[in-house]
Amino acid sequence: MADIREIDLPGIGRKFQIHTNEGEKLVLVIHDEDGKRELFHFDSDDPDESISMVTLNDLEARQVAGILGGMSYKPKELETAEVTLDQLHIEWYKIKRNSPYIGKTIGELKIRQLTGATIIAVIEKNRKQTITPGADHVLQADATLVVAGEKKNIKAFKQILQGSE
């Protein structure tokens, strides 16, 4: 897992320093004033020497975050993924072909009422995305559910998804 350090930059925003398992160093600066993001990549031989930089506006940064997080394409090898933002956890779960929940609606399963977790998106096998699906959304085999909640909510959701309420 990457080592991520967070630093407040008074009058600017927040800085995230990331050291990857591969020995790479990245620095991400998020500006409070306009939401601009600056991403710096550093030379692994000289960790003080920036070798590239990209500036993204808020919309571009959110689009890239979606791509990196697997919203538009998820590598086939990954069955689940996880993102943690302070107390908010976002995880991806694929509905297996033998799931008892295939053909049922989100409302029928009472996910939010029973677990406190929320299904924030459904990505179908054909890559069709439904953002904030309603209670009437029918679950299909091989669809990926993007679920948000606190750690305890996600744990309760996993228990229901695995059929061990």
Phi and psi in degrees as GROMACS dihedral restraints (atoms count N, CA, C in turn):
[ dihedral_restraints ]
;  ai    aj    ak    al  type     phi  dphi    fc
    3     4     5     6     1   -67.4    20    10
    4     5     6     7     1   148.3    20    10
    6     7     8     9     1   -91.7    20    10
    7     8     9    10     1   117.5    20    10
    9    10    11    12     1  -120.5    20    10
   10    11    12    13     1   126.2    20    10
   12    13    14    15     1  -116.0    20    10
   13    14    15    16     1   137.7    20    10
   15    16    17    18     1  -114.6    20    10
   16    17    18    19     1   132.7    20    10
   18    19    20    21     1  -136.1    20    10
   19    20    21    22     1   129.4    20    10
   21    22    23    24     1   -73.1    20    10
   22    23    24    25     1   138.6    20    10
   24    25    26    27     1  -117.2    20    10
   25    26    27    28     1    90.6    20    10
   27    28    29    30     1   -52.1    20    10
   28    29    30    31     1   131.6    20    10
   30    31    32    33     1    81.1    20    10
   31    32    33    34     1    -7.5    20    10
   33    34    35    36     1  -118.9    20    10
   34    35    36    37     1   -58.3    20    10
   36    37    38    39     1   158.4    20    10
   37    38    39    40     1  -123.2    20    10
   39    40    41    42     1  -140.3    20    10
   40    41    42    43     1   144.7    20    10
   42    43    44    45     1  -117.1    20    10
   43    44    45    46     1   135.4    20    10
   45    46    47    48     1  -118.4    20    10
   46    47    48    49     1   123.6    20    10
   48    49    50    51     1  -107.5    20    10
   49    50    51    52     1   124.3    20    10
   51    52    53    54     1  -120.8    20    10
   52    53    54    55     1   125.8    20    10
   54    55    56    57     1  -113.5    20    10
   55    56    57    58     1   116.6    20    10
   57    58    59    60     1   -83.9    20    10
   58    59    60    61     1   166.7    20    10
   60    61    62    63     1   -63.1    20    10
   61    62    63    64     1   -24.9    20    10
   63    64    65    66     1   -83.8    20    10
   64    65    66    67     1     1.9    20    10
   66    67    68    69     1    87.0    20    10
   67    68    69    70     1    11.2    20    10
   69    70    71    72     1   -84.3    20    10
   70    71    72    73     1   150.2    20    10
   72    73    74    75     1  -120.3    20    10
   73    74    75    76     1   126.1    20    10
   75    76    77    78     1  -123.9    20    10
   76    77    78    79     1   146.2    20    10
   78    79    80    81     1  -127.5    20    10
   79    80    81    82     1   129.9    20    10
   81    82    83    84     1  -117.5    20    10
   82    83    84    85     1   123.6    20    10
   84    85    86    87     1  -112.8    20    10
   85    86    87    88     1   124.1    20    10
   87    88    89    90     1  -108.8    20    10
   88    89    90    91     1   121.8    20    10
   90    91    92    93     1   -89.1    20    10
   91    92    93    94     1   128.3    20    10
   93    94    95    96     1   -66.8    20    10
   94    95    96    97     1   -38.7    20    10
   96    97    98    99     1   -62.7    20    10
   97    98    99   100     1   -46.1    20    10
   99   100   101   102     1  -127.1    20    10
  100   101   102   103     1     2.5    20    10
  102   103   104   105     1    76.7    20    10
  103   104   105   106     1     3.8    20    10
  105   106   107   108     1   -61.8    20    10
  106   107   108   109     1   143.2    20    10
  108   109   110   111     1  -119.2    20    10
  109   110   111   112     1   133.6    20    10
  111   112   113   114     1  -117.0    20    10
  112   113   114   115     1   127.0    20    10
  114   115   116   117     1  -116.4    20    10
  115   116   117   118     1   121.8    20    10
  117   118   119   120     1  -112.8    20    10
  118   119   120   121     1   135.7    20    10
  120   121   122   123     1  -113.0    20    10
  121   122   123   124     1   131.1    20    10
  123   124   125   126     1  -107.7    20    10
  124   125   126   127     1   152.3    20    10
  126   127   128   129     1   -66.1    20    10
  127   128   129   130     1   126.9    20    10
  129   130   131   132     1   -67.7    20    10
  130   131   132   133     1   -24.1    20    10
  132   133   134   135     1   -81.7    20    10
  133   134   135   136     1   -26.5    20    10
  135   136   137   138     1  -135.1    20    10
  136   137   138   139     1    90.4    20    10
  138   139   140   141     1   -63.9    20    10
  139   140   141   142     1    -5.0    20    10
  141   142   143   144     1   -98.1    20    10
  142   143   144   145     1    -4.3    20    10
  144   145   146   147     1  -102.9    20    10
  145   146   147   148     1   110.3    20    10
  147   148   149   150     1   -75.4    20    10
  148   149   150   151     1   127.6    20    10
  150   151   152   153     1  -103.5    20    10
  151   152   153   154     1   -14.7    20    10
  153   154   155   156     1  -159.4    20    10
  154   155   156   157     1   157.7    20    10
  156   157   158   159     1  -147.9    20    10
  157   158   159   160     1   141.5    20    10
  159   160   161   162     1  -130.9    20    10
  160   161   162   163     1   136.6    20    10
  162   163   164   165     1  -113.6    20    10
  163   164   165   166     1   129.8    20    10
  165   166   167   168     1  -124.5    20    10
  166   167   168   169     1   142.5    20    10
  168   169   170   171     1   -79.5    20    10
  169   170   171   172     1   176.7    20    10
  171   172   173   174     1   -59.2    20    10
  172   173   174   175     1   -46.8    20    10
  174   175   176   177     1   -63.0    20    10
  175   176   177   178     1   -45.4    20    10
  177   178   179   180     1   -60.4    20    10
  178   179   180   181     1   -42.5    20    10
  180   181   182   183     1   -62.1    20    10
  181   182   183   184     1   -40.7    20    10
  183   184   185   186     1   -68.0    20    10
  184   185   186   187     1   -36.9    20    10
  186   187   188   189     1   -65.2    20    10
  187   188   189   190     1   -44.4    20    10
  189   190   191   192     1   -64.7    20    10
  190   191   192   193     1   -40.1    20    10
  192   193   194   195     1   -60.1    20    10
  193   194   195   196     1   -40.8    20    10
  195   196   197   198     1   -62.9    20    10
  196   197   198   199     1   -40.5    20    10
  198   199   200   201     1   -66.4    20    10
  199   200   201   202     1   -49.5    20    10
  201   202   203   204     1   -61.8    20    10
  202   203   204   205     1   -36.3    20    10
  204   205   206   207     1   -80.8    20    10
  205   206   207   208     1    -3.7    20    10
  207   208   209   210     1    91.2    20    10
  208   209   210   211     1    14.7    20    10
  210   211   212   213     1   -71.3    20    10
  211   212   213   214     1   -36.6    20    10
  213   214   215   216     1  -101.6    20    10
  214   215   216   217     1   -22.6    20    10
  216   217   218   219     1  -154.7    20    10
  217   218   219   220     1   128.5    20    10
  219   220   221   222     1  -118.7    20    10
  220   221   222   223     1   124.9    20    10
  222   223   224   225     1   -53.2    20    10
  223   224   225   226     1   140.3    20    10
  225   226   227   228     1   -59.9    20    10
  226   227   228   229     1   -27.7    20    10
  228   229   230   231     1   -72.5    20    10
  229   230   231   232     1   -19.7    20    10
  231   232   233   234     1   -92.7    20    10
  232   233   234   235     1   115.3    20    10
  234   235   236   237     1   -83.8    20    10
  235   236   237   238     1   -37.0    20    10
  237   238   239   240     1  -135.6    20    10
  238   239   240   241     1   157.2    20    10
  240   241   242   243     1  -141.1    20    10
  241   242   243   244     1   166.3    20    10
  243   244   245   246     1  -147.7    20    10
  244   245   246   247     1   140.0    20    10
  246   247   248   249     1  -131.2    20    10
  247   248   249   250     1   137.6    20    10
  249   250   251   252     1  -124.4    20    10
  250   251   252   253     1   126.4    20    10
  252   253   254   255     1  -124.6    20    10
  253   254   255   256     1    95.1    20    10
  255   256   257   258     1    58.3    20    10
  256   257   258   259     1  -115.0    20    10
  258   259   260   261     1   -90.0    20    10
  259   260   261   262     1   -13.1    20    10
  261   262   263   264     1   -85.3    20    10
  262   263   264   265     1   126.1    20    10
  264   265   266   267     1  -112.3    20    10
  265   266   267   268     1   137.7    20    10
  267   268   269   270     1  -124.9    20    10
  268   269   270   271     1   124.3    20    10
  270   271   272   273     1  -131.7    20    10
  271   272   273   274     1   154.2    20    10
  273   274   275   276     1  -111.5    20    10
  274   275   276   277     1   133.5    20    10
  276   277   278   279     1  -134.7    20    10
  277   278   279   280     1   130.7    20    10
  279   280   281   282     1   -89.4    20    10
  280   281   282   283     1   134.7    20    10
  282   283   284   285     1   -81.8    20    10
  283   284   285   286     1   117.4    20    10
  285   286   287   288     1   -71.2    20    10
  286   287   288   289     1   155.2    20    10
  288   289   290   291     1   -60.2    20    10
  289   290   291   292     1   -27.2    20    10
  291   292   293   294     1   -99.7    20    10
  292   293   294   295     1    13.1    20    10
  294   295   296   297     1   -64.8    20    10
  295   296   297   298     1   137.4    20    10
  297   298   299   300     1   -71.3    20    10
  298   299   300   301     1    -6.7    20    10
  300   301   302   303     1   -94.1    20    10
  301   302   303   304     1    -3.3    20    10
  303   304   305   306     1   -64.6    20    10
  304   305   306   307     1   132.4    20    10
  306   307   308   309     1    86.9    20    10
  307   308   309   310     1    -4.8    20    10
  309   310   311   312     1   -97.9    20    10
  310   311   312   313     1   156.0    20    10
  312   313   314   315     1   -89.5    20    10
  313   314   315   316     1   160.2    20    10
  315   316   317   318     1   -59.8    20    10
  316   317   318   319     1   -39.1    20    10
  318   319   320   321     1   -62.4    20    10
  319   320   321   322     1   -41.0    20    10
  321   322   323   324     1   -60.7    20    10
  322   323   324   325     1   -35.9    20    10
  324   325   326   327     1   -79.1    20    10
  325   326   327   328     1   -16.3    20    10
  327   328   329   330     1    52.3    20    10
  328   329   330   331     1    42.7    20    10
  330   331   332   333     1   -55.8    20    10
  331   332   333   334     1   -52.8    20    10
  333   334   335   336     1   -64.8    20    10
  334   335   336   337     1   -41.2    20    10
  336   337   338   339     1   -67.8    20    10
  337   338   339   340     1   -39.1    20    10
  339   340   341   342     1   -83.3    20    10
  340   341   342   343     1   -27.7    20    10
  342   343   344   345     1  -120.6    20    10
  343   344   345   346     1   -24.7    20    10
  345   346   347   348     1    84.6    20    10
  346   347   348   349     1    -6.8    20    10
  348   349   350   351     1   -84.8    20    10
  349   350   351   352     1   155.6    20    10
  351   352   353   354     1  -125.1    20    10
  352   353   354   355     1   131.8    20    10
  354   355   356   357     1   -81.0    20    10
  355   356   357   358     1   111.2    20    10
  357   358   359   360     1   -95.0    20    10
  358   359   360   361     1   -15.2    20    10
  360   361   362   363     1  -162.1    20    10
  361   362   363   364     1   154.7    20    10
  363   364   365   366     1  -129.8    20    10
  364   365   366   367     1   128.8    20    10
  366   367   368   369     1  -114.7    20    10
  367   368   369   370     1   112.6    20    10
  369   370   371   372     1   -75.9    20    10
  370   371   372   373     1   165.1    20    10
  372   373   374   375     1   -56.5    20    10
  373   374   375   376     1   -35.6    20    10
  375   376   377   378     1   -81.9    20    10
  376   377   378   379     1    10.6    20    10
  378   379   380   381     1    76.5    20    10
  379   380   381   382     1     4.1    20    10
  381   382   383   384     1   -65.8    20    10
  382   383   384   385     1   131.6    20    10
  384   385   386   387     1  -110.4    20    10
  385   386   387   388     1   135.9    20    10
  387   388   389   390     1  -119.5    20    10
  388   389   390   391     1   111.1    20    10
  390   391   392   393     1   -89.7    20    10
  391   392   393   394     1   136.3    20    10
  393   394   395   396     1    47.8    20    10
  394   395   396   397     1    64.1    20    10
  396   397   398   399     1   -63.8    20    10
  397   398   399   400     1   145.7    20    10
  399   400   401   402     1   -82.4    20    10
  400   401   402   403     1   175.5    20    10
  402   403   404   405     1   -63.0    20    10
  403   404   405   406     1   -21.6    20    10
  405   406   407   408     1   -88.9    20    10
  406   407   408   409     1     1.7    20    10
  408   409   410   411     1   -68.3    20    10
  409   410   411   412     1   126.1    20    10
  411   412   413   414     1   -90.5    20    10
  412   413   414   415     1   129.4    20    10
  414   415   416   417     1   -80.6    20    10
  415   416   417   418     1   137.0    20    10
  417   418   419   420     1  -118.0    20    10
  418   419   420   421     1   155.5    20    10
  420   421   422   423     1   -61.4    20    10
  421   422   423   424     1   144.1    20    10
  423   424   425   426     1    67.9    20    10
  424   425   426   427     1     6.8    20    10
  426   427   428   429     1   -76.5    20    10
  427   428   429   430     1   153.6    20    10
  429   430   431   432     1  -109.3    20    10
  430   431   432   433     1   128.4    20    10
  432   433   434   435     1   -98.4    20    10
  433   434   435   436     1   131.9    20    10
  435   436   437   438     1  -103.0    20    10
  436   437   438   439     1   116.8    20    10
  438   439   440   441     1  -119.5    20    10
  439   440   441   442     1   136.8    20    10
  441   442   443   444     1  -123.3    20    10
  442   443   444   445     1   146.8    20    10
  444   445   446   447     1   166.4    20    10
  445   446   447   448     1  -179.6    20    10
  447   448   449   450     1   -74.8    20    10
  448   449   450   451     1   165.8    20    10
  450   451   452   453     1   -53.6    20    10
  451   452   453   454     1   -43.3    20    10
  453   454   455   456     1   -65.1    20    10
  454   455   456   457     1   -34.7    20    10
  456   457   458   459     1   -66.6    20    10
  457   458   459   460     1   -43.4    20    10
  459   460   461   462     1   -64.9    20    10
  460   461   462   463     1   -40.3    20    10
  462   463   464   465     1   -61.1    20    10
  463   464   465   466     1   -44.6    20    10
  465   466   467   468     1   -64.1    20    10
  466   467   468   469     1   -38.7    20    10
  468   469   470   471     1   -61.9    20    10
  469   470   471   472     1   -45.0    20    10
  471   472   473   474     1   -59.4    20    10
  472   473   474   475     1   -39.4    20    10
  474   475   476   477     1   -63.3    20    10
  475   476   477   478     1   -42.4    20    10
  477   478   479   480     1   -66.8    20    10
  478   479   480   481     1   -44.9    20    10
  480   481   482   483     1   -60.9    20    10
  481   482   483   484     1   -34.2    20    10
  483   484   485   486     1   -84.3    20    10
  484   485   486   487     1    -0.7    20    10
  486   487   488   489     1    78.7    20    10
  487   488   489   490     1    23.6    20    10
  489   490   491   492     1  -123.6    20    10
  490   491   492   493     1    57.2    20    10
